[in-house]
């Protein structure tokens, strides 16, 4: 039987499902909402959903239409969905619960083989399944039921222990730029001009362009006019409004050229960003381009061109540090190194540093890091923030103040590592390779013997052994590859980085089912997020719904890896948390001082589970 609802979207749908939710206000804080699977449900046998672990009945099942799950609550979260087809197979997908519209939904295509008549089903095309899903076919009904129950209850399968240790951590990131010395003529001229030019009043013709700007001056074009302040919740001078401007092409070209010069000579470049730099997920400041508020699917939002550009500059060593007020992980999704980004207000993808409420306190490592950047930055790039007076706004004004003084000392240098995908010299196809050395623009790489472009029906295992090292010349194209299962890093059982060469490296095993724990020094209590307040608490915590949650030290399990959200889904003391994939890549390099999580019983280099 097909969908019983009168929804016009579902009418005449024979090859699509509609997944979404309705929502309406119940009282000042809570919503009555209903998750639904509609459309061509004649192909659906069973739907199982997994709600946030704070729900008393987190796993819910429907075996006939209408496939609807009503509930009530105050917060949004990601819902895992398992759809079992009548012809066999299971589709795993997810839906981010939303309250900002009465009815929101997405379309999911039904695999073509399920639409074919009996006996004429074409072979399954994996590309026909939606992204971030896993279509399992050719298993028995009992096996399917077991799979659904396992996935829905977040009780992962036991992983298979690896017998071979991976090679030494590769090297991928450039060393951070050392900039230029005080004797450099370009640097001397710029710093002298800054020292000789005092701060400008808002009515100065150069105020819109900066006291360091040296180029043609033409009034910018107003592209959106407003008489309101940039943010309603922050104070600002009366002359400052949310009006938006755009430079003419000549001035923009001159500014880009000058910015490139500044980045080349800078001895420490710090990026400082807020929500408007990531309007793909939402923003708080007024804008003519985007509306205030959060957008849907924030955890799965892709990085923008700006994020990719900054990610590239970070990997090239031209950005030394990033003070990030957003929580979205978009810089890291674009390849920006985790060890160089300070998520000052917490992160959706760092279990040890949840998003900090206004009433909370900053992580004990984040605040000193931010203060150090404010004290030592040579150049600060401010993107998407109104600088409304938050405590984190220290780097831009501090650096501007120092520009009136003699120059600061040269900062230290960070070190890198990872895998790449590229076409090796004298080969015509793409291979995975491990970078073994970086010498200026020259990379030395050991490539695997099997090409990624070759598709084989052979049951023999592919040859994944690494060949002899080869050199990639300057300008040779390559792509950074993250790891998704685990890796070795120079850390102790407490998650703290060890001095170089002092001990064996530790495994960080993030395969499904692995037991993990939050490391000491986290900011979960300081963040004051209600869902996590029992983690690290000294006594039971009572939720708003009246549920008493026992205190926990931060133990849990890895549930699965989400390709769409670029993160590992964790269950920590019954609460859902995420760890961004970039943490693993940085841990293999030893780039982070303290890991946010470790395995509950970690193994070290050369050990097996039985030793």
LOFI-175355 format. One record per residue (C-alpha): residue in one letter; chain; y negated, z, x. Coordinates in Angstrom, 3 decimals, padded with zeros to 6 digits. Layout:
LOFI-175355
R_A_A_Y_Z_X
...
end
This chain:
LOFI-175355
R_X_A_000.000_000.000_000.000
R_X_A_-003.514_-000.762_001.223
R_X_A_-006.545_001.486_001.435
R_X_A_-007.336_003.244_-001.832
R_X_A_-011.045_003.649_-001.143
R_X_A_-013.719_001.471_-002.780
R_X_A_-015.439_000.892_000.572
R_X_A_-016.646_-002.731_000.757
R_X_A_-015.786_-002.841_004.458
R_X_A_-012.104_-002.465_003.650
R_X_A_-011.947_-005.175_001.011
R_X_A_-009.874_-008.239_001.976
R_X_A_-009.062_-006.813_005.414
R_X_A_-005.577_-007.951_006.409
R_X_A_-005.763_-007.702_010.202
R_X_A_-008.133_-004.800_010.913
R_X_A_-008.384_-001.052_010.538
R_X_A_-011.595_000.883_009.974
R_X_A_-011.818_004.246_011.773
R_X_A_-014.805_006.493_011.111
R_X_A_-016.138_009.573_009.394
R_X_A_-018.409_010.576_006.559
R_X_A_-020.717_013.591_006.794
R_X_A_-023.047_015.519_004.506
R_X_A_-024.883_018.824_004.860
R_X_A_-023.052_021.917_003.651
R_X_A_-025.713_024.442_004.641
R_X_A_-028.404_024.812_007.315
R_X_A_-025.874_024.673_010.164
R_X_A_-022.617_023.147_008.924
R_X_A_-021.446_019.764_007.669
R_X_A_-018.669_018.699_005.316
R_X_A_-017.055_015.755_007.078
R_X_A_-014.036_013.506_006.612
R_X_A_-012.260_011.428_009.244
R_X_A_-010.601_008.316_007.801
R_X_A_-008.407_005.354_008.760
R_X_A_-008.897_002.545_006.235
R_X_A_-008.531_-001.212_005.966
R_X_A_-005.113_-002.875_006.351
R_X_A_-003.215_000.404_006.182
R_X_A_-000.160_-001.371_004.748
R_X_A_000.891_-001.721_008.394
R_X_A_000.510_002.023_009.077
R_X_A_003.374_004.502_008.783
R_X_A_001.800_007.743_010.073
R_X_A_-001.564_008.961_011.417
R_X_A_-001.773_012.102_013.561
R_X_A_-005.119_013.495_014.749
R_X_A_-005.964_016.265_017.223
R_X_A_-009.147_018.224_016.578
R_X_A_-011.052_020.551_018.878
R_X_A_-008.792_023.496_019.901
R_X_A_-011.115_025.960_018.158
R_X_A_-009.764_024.734_014.778
R_X_A_-006.958_026.875_013.358
R_X_A_-004.910_023.765_012.556
R_X_A_-005.911_021.459_015.398
R_X_A_-003.093_018.919_014.862
R_X_A_-003.026_017.224_011.435
R_X_A_-000.766_014.507_010.041
R_X_A_-000.834_012.042_007.125
R_X_A_002.212_009.958_006.157
R_X_A_000.746_007.823_003.353
R_X_A_-002.616_006.395_002.229
R_X_A_-005.296_007.411_001.944
R_X_A_-005.252_008.448_005.620
R_X_A_-008.132_010.917_005.376
R_X_A_-008.738_014.311_006.944
R_X_A_-011.535_016.414_005.389
R_X_A_-012.961_019.412_007.226
R_X_A_-016.122_021.440_007.822
R_X_A_-017.986_022.437_011.001
R_X_A_-021.248_022.574_012.930
R_X_A_-020.483_020.604_016.124
R_X_A_-019.336_017.123_017.098
R_X_A_-016.462_016.366_019.483
R_X_A_-013.919_013.700_020.403
R_X_A_-010.891_013.384_018.076
R_X_A_-007.649_011.946_019.483
R_X_A_-005.842_009.650_017.017
R_X_A_-002.231_008.399_017.120
R_X_A_-001.359_005.589_014.662
R_X_A_002.331_004.776_014.216
R_X_A_003.020_001.258_012.920
R_X_A_005.686_000.552_010.293
R_X_A_007.183_-002.179_012.506
R_X_A_007.374_000.161_015.499
R_X_A_005.005_001.172_018.231
R_X_A_002.140_003.632_018.486
R_X_A_-001.561_002.996_018.994
R_X_A_-003.497_005.766_020.738
R_X_A_-007.259_005.771_020.313
R_X_A_-010.074_008.262_019.722
R_X_A_-013.177_008.775_017.604
R_X_A_-016.332_010.717_018.392
R_X_A_-017.255_012.754_015.312
R_X_A_-020.837_012.006_014.220
R_X_A_-023.264_013.709_011.847
R_X_A_-026.357_011.510_012.247
R_X_A_-025.425_009.127_009.377
R_X_A_-023.615_009.496_006.017
R_X_A_-020.872_007.082_007.098
R_X_A_-020.182_005.602_010.540
R_X_A_-017.147_003.608_011.663
R_X_A_-015.617_001.137_014.088
R_X_A_-013.185_-001.754_013.675
R_X_A_-009.774_-001.773_015.375
R_X_A_-007.824_-005.041_015.491
R_X_A_-004.168_-004.856_014.476
R_X_A_-001.876_-006.382_017.160
R_X_A_-000.859_-009.946_016.163
R_X_A_002.895_-009.268_016.349
R_X_A_002.552_-006.750_013.488
R_X_A_000.956_-009.402_011.269
R_X_A_003.670_-012.018_011.858
R_X_A_006.540_-012.500_009.415
R_X_A_009.935_-011.016_010.225
R_X_A_011.757_-012.980_012.937
R_X_A_008.717_-014.924_014.137
R_X_A_006.776_-012.262_015.950
R_X_A_005.013_-013.625_019.067
R_X_A_005.091_-011.707_022.340
R_X_A_002.664_-008.807_022.524
R_X_A_-000.603_-009.545_024.284
R_X_A_-001.899_-006.320_025.920
R_X_A_-005.420_-007.719_025.734
R_X_A_-005.218_-007.579_021.933
R_X_A_-005.236_-003.787_021.939
R_X_A_-008.593_-001.984_022.047
R_X_A_-009.866_-000.542_025.316
R_X_A_-008.758_002.978_026.277
R_X_A_-005.627_002.753_024.089
R_X_A_-001.937_002.619_024.895
R_X_A_000.326_000.497_022.707
R_X_A_003.960_001.565_023.154
R_X_A_006.555_-000.874_021.807
R_X_A_010.339_-001.174_021.745
R_X_A_011.149_002.516_021.316
R_X_A_013.227_004.154_018.630
R_X_A_011.766_005.926_015.615
R_X_A_012.826_009.320_017.000
R_X_A_011.190_008.536_020.338
R_X_A_007.992_007.463_018.583
R_X_A_007.840_010.707_016.606
R_X_A_008.352_012.669_019.811
R_X_A_005.618_010.680_021.564
R_X_A_003.122_011.255_018.763
R_X_A_003.851_014.980_018.623
R_X_A_003.576_015.263_022.402
R_X_A_000.271_013.374_022.570
R_X_A_-001.261_015.098_019.567
R_X_A_-000.390_018.609_020.684
R_X_A_-001.757_017.987_024.195
R_X_A_001.593_018.970_025.712
R_X_A_001.915_016.344_028.452
R_X_A_005.136_015.146_030.011
R_X_A_006.305_016.572_033.325
R_X_A_004.954_014.439_036.190
R_X_A_007.182_012.918_038.840
R_X_A_006.579_014.355_042.279
R_X_A_005.499_011.808_044.885
R_X_A_007.689_011.642_047.975
R_X_A_005.194_009.914_050.238
R_X_A_001.888_011.365_051.354
R_X_A_-001.046_008.924_051.179
R_X_A_-002.751_007.678_054.340
R_X_A_-005.726_009.398_055.891
R_X_A_-008.831_009.451_053.658
R_X_A_-010.632_006.116_054.079
R_X_A_-014.314_005.715_054.807
R_X_A_-016.524_003.826_052.428
R_X_A_-020.005_005.281_052.004
R_X_A_-022.696_004.512_054.525
R_X_A_-024.199_007.395_056.417
R_X_A_-027.509_008.390_054.902
R_X_A_-030.487_006.615_056.384
R_X_A_-032.262_008.441_059.180
R_X_A_-035.515_006.656_058.317
R_X_A_-038.103_006.046_060.981
R_X_A_-039.799_008.236_063.550
R_X_A_-043.433_009.274_063.522
R_X_A_-044.058_006.654_066.208
R_X_A_-043.122_003.836_063.818
R_X_A_-046.308_001.872_063.129
R_X_A_-045.522_001.264_059.428
R_X_A_-044.745_004.926_058.806
R_X_A_-047.823_006.029_060.739
R_X_A_-050.107_003.826_058.658
R_X_A_-048.650_004.988_055.333
R_X_A_-048.642_008.716_056.156
R_X_A_-052.161_008.482_057.558
R_X_A_-053.398_006.855_054.355
R_X_A_-051.744_009.582_052.255
R_X_A_-053.159_012.388_054.391
R_X_A_-056.609_010.848_054.105
R_X_A_-056.528_010.390_050.309
R_X_A_-056.805_013.470_048.127
R_X_A_-055.196_013.754_044.690
R_X_A_-056.759_011.424_042.121
R_X_A_-058.360_012.208_038.767
R_X_A_-056.928_010.494_035.711
R_X_A_-060.045_008.332_035.367
R_X_A_-059.697_006.893_038.902
R_X_A_-058.707_003.149_038.867
R_X_A_-055.837_003.940_041.291
R_X_A_-054.477_006.845_039.210
R_X_A_-052.005_004.582_037.318
R_X_A_-050.699_003.174_040.600
R_X_A_-050.792_006.021_043.117
R_X_A_-052.821_007.047_046.111
R_X_A_-050.333_005.368_048.421
R_X_A_-050.547_001.984_046.670
R_X_A_-052.033_-000.821_048.768
R_X_A_-052.209_-004.031_046.774
R_X_A_-054.042_-005.918_044.031
R_X_A_-055.429_-003.721_041.244
R_X_A_-055.306_-005.103_037.710
R_X_A_-055.330_-002.916_034.580
R_X_A_-051.802_-002.731_033.121
R_X_A_-050.941_-004.103_029.685
R_X_A_-050.364_-001.652_026.814
R_X_A_-046.979_-002.495_025.257
R_X_A_-046.821_000.506_022.883
R_X_A_-049.711_002.747_021.932
R_X_A_-049.487_006.375_020.824
R_X_A_-051.962_009.229_020.361
R_X_A_-049.207_011.846_020.596
R_X_A_-048.073_013.754_023.718
R_X_A_-044.897_012.540_025.485
R_X_A_-042.913_015.526_024.175
R_X_A_-043.576_017.863_021.284
R_X_A_-041.956_020.813_023.041
R_X_A_-043.904_020.605_026.329
R_X_A_-047.601_021.219_026.967
R_X_A_-049.710_018.540_028.711
R_X_A_-053.403_017.567_029.186
R_X_A_-055.086_016.014_026.141
R_X_A_-055.648_012.690_027.927
R_X_A_-051.874_012.272_028.552
R_X_A_-050.133_010.470_025.674
R_X_A_-046.818_008.719_025.157
R_X_A_-048.486_005.287_025.400
R_X_A_-046.409_002.816_027.429
R_X_A_-047.781_000.326_029.953
R_X_A_-046.514_-002.703_031.841
R_X_A_-047.864_-004.074_035.133
R_X_A_-048.609_-007.741_035.559
R_X_A_-046.144_-009.750_037.670
R_X_A_-048.381_-009.797_040.766
R_X_A_-048.778_-006.027_040.823
R_X_A_-045.112_-005.391_040.049
R_X_A_-044.084_-007.623_042.941
R_X_A_-046.419_-005.757_045.274
R_X_A_-045.087_-002.375_044.121
R_X_A_-041.443_-003.389_044.537
R_X_A_-042.190_-004.585_048.063
R_X_A_-043.949_-001.317_048.915
R_X_A_-041.135_000.757_047.399
R_X_A_-038.586_-001.072_049.552
R_X_A_-040.703_-000.287_052.621
R_X_A_-040.958_003.381_051.654
R_X_A_-037.181_003.648_051.204
R_X_A_-036.533_002.043_054.589
R_X_A_-038.780_004.479_056.457
R_X_A_-037.905_007.574_054.365
R_X_A_-035.917_010.268_056.156
R_X_A_-034.842_011.906_052.867
R_X_A_-035.141_010.125_049.521
R_X_A_-034.543_012.196_046.377
R_X_A_-034.156_010.768_042.866
R_X_A_-035.352_012.925_039.961
R_X_A_-034.363_011.833_036.453
R_X_A_-034.322_012.928_032.827
R_X_A_-033.059_011.386_029.580
R_X_A_-035.306_008.322_029.363
R_X_A_-033.594_006.927_032.459
R_X_A_-030.382_006.891_030.375
R_X_A_-031.608_005.873_026.934
R_X_A_-028.117_004.483_026.357
R_X_A_-027.158_008.033_025.259
R_X_A_-030.503_009.189_023.822
R_X_A_-033.739_010.841_024.894
R_X_A_-036.169_013.621_024.032
R_X_A_-039.516_011.978_024.904
R_X_A_-041.382_009.702_022.478
R_X_A_-040.962_005.999_023.192
R_X_A_-041.708_002.621_021.708
R_X_A_-038.409_001.278_023.026
R_X_A_-035.969_003.985_021.888
R_X_A_-036.013_006.679_019.244
R_X_A_-035.763_010.389_020.021
R_X_A_-032.290_011.914_019.665
R_X_A_-028.680_011.433_020.733
R_X_A_-026.675_008.266_020.177
R_X_A_-022.998_008.084_019.288
R_X_A_-020.097_008.011_021.772
R_X_A_-022.144_009.759_024.461
R_X_A_-019.094_010.554_026.622
R_X_A_-017.976_006.923_026.712
R_X_A_-021.431_005.396_027.240
R_X_A_-021.517_002.816_030.048
R_X_A_-024.057_003.007_032.882
R_X_A_-027.144_000.798_032.704
R_X_A_-028.411_-001.709_035.271
R_X_A_-030.668_001.051_036.625
R_X_A_-027.672_003.332_037.195
R_X_A_-025.795_000.567_039.010
R_X_A_-028.820_-000.187_041.197
R_X_A_-029.222_003.478_042.135
R_X_A_-025.453_003.780_042.641
R_X_A_-025.572_000.923_045.130
R_X_A_-028.543_002.457_046.954
R_X_A_-026.679_005.770_047.087
R_X_A_-023.552_004.205_048.580
R_X_A_-025.712_002.379_051.103
R_X_A_-027.191_005.701_052.218
R_X_A_-030.736_004.957_051.044
R_X_A_-030.709_007.821_048.517
R_X_A_-029.943_011.185_050.076
R_X_A_-029.929_013.385_046.957
R_X_A_-030.320_013.134_043.183
R_X_A_-031.641_015.955_040.994
R_X_A_-030.141_014.993_037.635
R_X_A_-031.293_016.726_034.441
R_X_A_-028.976_014.629_032.263
R_X_A_-025.386_015.672_031.607
R_X_A_-023.885_012.211_031.083
R_X_A_-022.126_011.310_034.350
R_X_A_-023.624_007.798_034.172
R_X_A_-024.769_007.750_037.843
R_X_A_-021.243_008.596_038.985
R_X_A_-019.734_006.023_036.619
R_X_A_-021.965_003.504_038.413
R_X_A_-020.601_004.644_041.785
R_X_A_-023.195_007.159_042.934
R_X_A_-021.493_009.705_045.274
R_X_A_-020.739_013.019_043.534
R_X_A_-021.597_015.097_046.601
R_X_A_-025.165_013.764_046.601
R_X_A_-025.978_014.521_042.957
R_X_A_-027.197_017.915_041.735
R_X_A_-026.538_018.207_037.995
R_X_A_-029.119_020.934_037.678
R_X_A_-028.682_021.564_033.931
R_X_A_-024.893_021.196_033.866
R_X_A_-022.537_018.322_033.087
R_X_A_-020.126_017.121_030.423
R_X_A_-017.742_016.177_033.237
R_X_A_-017.753_019.302_035.434
R_X_A_-015.671_022.187_034.012
R_X_A_-017.244_024.643_036.466
R_X_A_-020.802_023.798_035.388
R_X_A_-021.077_023.236_031.589
R_X_A_-024.366_022.167_030.020
R_X_A_-026.821_025.061_030.327
R_X_A_-028.567_026.219_027.153
R_X_A_-032.296_027.044_027.248
R_X_A_-031.309_030.715_027.114
R_X_A_-028.812_030.283_029.962
R_X_A_-029.114_030.400_033.746
R_X_A_-028.601_027.688_036.358
R_X_A_-025.506_027.461_038.544
R_X_A_-025.757_029.554_041.706
R_X_A_-025.341_026.409_043.851
R_X_A_-027.599_024.107_041.813
R_X_A_-030.852_026.040_042.032
R_X_A_-030.872_026.527_045.855
R_X_A_-029.956_022.847_046.279
R_X_A_-032.875_021.801_044.082
R_X_A_-035.246_024.100_045.988
R_X_A_-034.027_022.664_049.299
R_X_A_-034.670_019.101_048.072
R_X_A_-038.142_020.119_046.911
R_X_A_-038.822_021.604_050.344
R_X_A_-037.486_018.758_052.509
R_X_A_-037.818_015.480_050.544
R_X_A_-039.692_012.686_052.292
R_X_A_-039.816_010.427_049.212
R_X_A_-039.135_011.228_045.529
R_X_A_-038.371_008.586_042.894
R_X_A_-039.215_009.939_039.427
R_X_A_-037.530_008.087_036.551
R_X_A_-037.524_008.723_032.810
R_X_A_-039.225_012.123_032.756
R_X_A_-042.629_013.285_031.558
R_X_A_-042.695_016.110_034.165
R_X_A_-043.489_018.517_031.359
R_X_A_-043.327_021.686_033.444
R_X_A_-039.644_022.579_033.612
R_X_A_-038.398_024.719_036.475
R_X_A_-036.529_021.681_037.815
R_X_A_-039.772_019.694_038.176
R_X_A_-040.378_021.076_041.685
R_X_A_-039.457_018.136_043.934
R_X_A_-042.222_015.641_042.911
R_X_A_-045.273_017.979_043.186
R_X_A_-043.930_019.732_046.310
R_X_A_-043.419_016.428_048.104
R_X_A_-046.854_015.216_047.018
R_X_A_-048.429_018.400_048.388
R_X_A_-046.673_017.935_051.741
R_X_A_-047.974_014.387_052.033
R_X_A_-051.358_015.963_052.815
R_X_A_-049.793_017.887_055.739
R_X_A_-048.220_016.902_059.077
R_X_A_-044.723_015.317_058.692
R_X_A_-041.535_017.327_058.085
R_X_A_-038.483_017.493_060.353
R_X_A_-035.633_014.974_060.076
R_X_A_-032.795_016.068_057.735
R_X_A_-029.062_016.030_058.532
R_X_A_-026.517_013.284_057.810
R_X_A_-023.628_013.227_055.271
R_X_A_-020.235_011.456_055.730
R_X_A_-018.066_009.254_053.354
R_X_A_-014.623_007.516_052.304
R_X_A_-012.424_005.472_049.723
R_X_A_-010.416_002.288_048.788
R_X_A_-011.721_-001.215_048.083
R_X_A_-010.642_-004.466_046.423
R_X_A_-011.534_-007.677_048.295
R_X_A_-010.279_-011.080_049.434
R_X_A_-009.094_-010.630_053.049
R_X_A_-010.033_-013.272_055.618
R_X_A_-007.708_-016.324_055.630
R_X_A_-006.217_-015.295_052.265
R_X_A_-007.130_-016.783_048.914
R_X_A_-006.429_-013.871_046.570
R_X_A_-007.631_-010.321_045.892
R_X_A_-005.906_-007.375_047.638
R_X_A_-006.358_-003.608_047.627
R_X_A_-007.273_-002.176_050.992
R_X_A_-008.072_001.067_052.768
R_X_A_-011.245_001.141_054.844
R_X_A_-010.495_002.737_058.203
R_X_A_-013.886_002.390_059.910
R_X_A_-017.512_001.595_059.154
R_X_A_-019.649_000.280_061.981
R_X_A_-023.065_-000.712_060.696
R_X_A_-022.455_-003.723_058.407
R_X_A_-018.891_-004.226_059.697
R_X_A_-015.902_-002.771_057.782
R_X_A_-012.390_-002.383_059.209
R_X_A_-009.776_-002.524_056.437
R_X_A_-005.969_-002.283_056.147
R_X_A_-004.939_-004.372_053.104
R_X_A_-001.775_-004.026_051.034
R_X_A_000.706_-006.895_051.412
R_X_A_000.900_-007.705_047.671
R_X_A_-001.951_-009.599_046.035
R_X_A_-003.411_-008.255_042.768
R_X_A_-003.734_-011.855_041.512
R_X_A_000.034_-012.482_041.570
R_X_A_001.931_-011.878_038.313
R_X_A_005.697_-011.631_038.757
R_X_A_008.591_-011.204_036.342
R_X_A_010.781_-009.906_039.147
R_X_A_012.228_-006.417_038.770
R_X_A_011.805_-005.811_042.491
R_X_A_009.136_-003.359_043.562
R_X_A_005.893_-004.763_044.903
R_X_A_005.167_-004.439_048.610
R_X_A_002.384_-001.825_048.686
R_X_A_002.570_-001.144_052.418
R_X_A_-000.620_-001.521_054.407
R_X_A_-000.896_-004.325_056.938
R_X_A_-002.688_-004.445_060.269
R_X_A_-006.430_-003.689_060.275
R_X_A_-008.797_-006.620_059.826
R_X_A_-012.582_-006.838_060.018
R_X_A_-014.800_-007.771_057.081
R_X_A_-018.075_-009.295_058.313
R_X_A_-021.497_-008.390_056.965
R_X_A_-022.063_-009.765_053.469
R_X_A_-018.342_-009.993_052.620
R_X_A_-017.884_-009.036_048.932
R_X_A_-015.848_-005.927_048.074
R_X_A_-015.445_-003.530_045.135
R_X_A_-015.065_000.250_045.201
R_X_A_-011.787_001.536_043.703
R_X_A_-011.474_005.080_042.269
R_X_A_-008.193_006.980_042.319
R_X_A_-006.931_008.438_039.022
R_X_A_-003.911_010.556_039.883
R_X_A_-004.727_012.845_042.766
R_X_A_-005.423_013.015_046.458
R_X_A_-005.607_015.106_049.593
R_X_A_-008.809_016.874_050.595
R_X_A_-009.886_019.392_053.264
R_X_A_-009.970_022.419_050.949
R_X_A_-008.414_025.863_050.650
R_X_A_-006.656_027.291_047.611
R_X_A_-009.992_028.707_046.410
R_X_A_-011.501_025.198_046.302
R_X_A_-013.854_025.764_049.247
R_X_A_-014.174_023.096_051.927
R_X_A_-012.509_024.014_055.236
R_X_A_-014.040_023.454_058.688
R_X_A_-012.965_020.121_060.157
R_X_A_-009.512_020.080_061.738
R_X_A_-008.744_023.755_061.014
R_X_A_-005.890_023.372_058.506
R_X_A_-003.733_021.017_056.478
R_X_A_-005.395_019.252_053.572
R_X_A_-004.727_020.397_050.011
R_X_A_-003.408_018.294_047.148
R_X_A_-005.635_017.982_044.060
R_X_A_-003.024_016.803_041.546
R_X_A_-004.602_015.642_038.280
R_X_A_-001.630_013.992_036.631
R_X_A_-000.971_014.870_033.005
R_X_A_000.636_018.277_032.622
R_X_A_-000.532_019.731_035.929
R_X_A_-001.720_023.335_035.743
R_X_A_-005.267_023.895_036.996
R_X_A_-007.830_026.667_037.164
R_X_A_-011.610_026.913_037.422
R_X_A_-012.700_027.954_040.911
R_X_A_-014.764_031.105_041.619
R_X_A_-018.545_030.794_041.482
R_X_A_-018.712_028.733_038.269
R_X_A_-021.602_028.943_035.824
R_X_A_-019.664_029.078_032.560
R_X_A_-021.037_032.477_031.555
R_X_A_-024.543_031.523_032.654
R_X_A_-024.463_028.314_030.580
R_X_A_-023.862_030.384_027.410
R_X_A_-022.069_027.598_025.544
R_X_A_-020.292_029.295_022.581
R_X_A_-017.075_027.283_022.993
R_X_A_-016.639_028.505_026.587
R_X_A_-017.991_032.067_026.526
R_X_A_-014.487_033.614_026.607
R_X_A_-013.864_031.979_030.014
R_X_A_-014.833_034.577_032.596
R_X_A_-015.723_037.163_029.948
R_X_A_-014.854_040.840_030.374
R_X_A_-014.013_041.482_026.714
R_X_A_-012.974_039.450_023.643
R_X_A_-015.562_037.034_022.249
R_X_A_-016.018_036.540_018.507
R_X_A_-016.988_033.000_017.475
R_X_A_-019.402_032.148_014.674
R_X_A_-016.395_031.507_012.460
R_X_A_-015.169_035.056_013.036
R_X_A_-012.317_034.129_015.383
R_X_A_-011.718_036.573_018.241
R_X_A_-011.001_034.774_021.511
R_X_A_-009.428_036.736_024.329
R_X_A_-011.109_036.591_027.742
R_X_A_-009.567_034.198_030.246
R_X_A_-010.017_033.578_033.948
R_X_A_-010.140_029.794_033.565
R_X_A_-006.502_028.612_033.526
R_X_A_-005.422_025.404_031.847
R_X_A_-003.730_022.010_032.060
R_X_A_-004.631_018.378_032.589
R_X_A_-004.046_016.604_029.272
R_X_A_-004.698_012.968_030.128
R_X_A_-007.063_010.521_031.798
R_X_A_-009.560_008.643_029.615
R_X_A_-010.507_005.272_031.069
R_X_A_-013.316_004.835_028.519
R_X_A_-014.973_008.138_029.480
R_X_A_-014.038_007.873_033.203
R_X_A_-012.765_011.430_033.133
R_X_A_-009.754_013.742_032.949
R_X_A_-009.380_015.646_029.683
R_X_A_-008.607_019.314_030.365
R_X_A_-007.548_022.208_028.160
R_X_A_-009.010_025.340_029.770
R_X_A_-008.168_028.613_027.984
R_X_A_-007.900_026.656_024.710
R_X_A_-011.255_024.879_025.172
R_X_A_-011.596_021.146_025.763
R_X_A_-013.412_020.260_028.994
R_X_A_-013.691_017.156_031.185
R_X_A_-013.634_016.408_034.896
R_X_A_-015.317_013.166_036.014
R_X_A_-013.144_010.793_038.071
R_X_A_-015.785_010.766_040.820
R_X_A_-014.948_014.390_041.730
R_X_A_-011.531_013.236_042.945
R_X_A_-012.990_010.457_045.073
R_X_A_-015.494_012.849_046.666
R_X_A_-012.818_015.525_047.191
R_X_A_-010.705_013.075_049.209
R_X_A_-013.694_012.577_051.505
R_X_A_-014.403_016.297_051.757
R_X_A_-017.905_015.555_050.530
R_X_A_-018.206_018.519_048.135
R_X_A_-018.615_022.069_049.379
R_X_A_-016.731_023.662_046.441
R_X_A_-014.366_021.931_043.997
R_X_A_-014.866_022.801_040.293
R_X_A_-011.091_023.090_039.727
R_X_A_-007.914_023.350_041.804
R_X_A_-004.234_023.366_040.912
R_X_A_-002.969_026.804_039.894
R_X_A_-000.291_026.604_042.601
R_X_A_-001.700_024.065_045.037
R_X_A_000.437_022.220_047.565
R_X_A_-000.739_021.388_051.044
R_X_A_-000.139_018.407_053.303
R_X_A_003.545_018.107_054.187
R_X_A_004.725_020.507_051.448
R_X_A_006.841_019.661_048.410
R_X_A_007.199_021.525_045.128
R_X_A_010.256_023.313_046.474
R_X_A_008.674_024.676_049.675
end
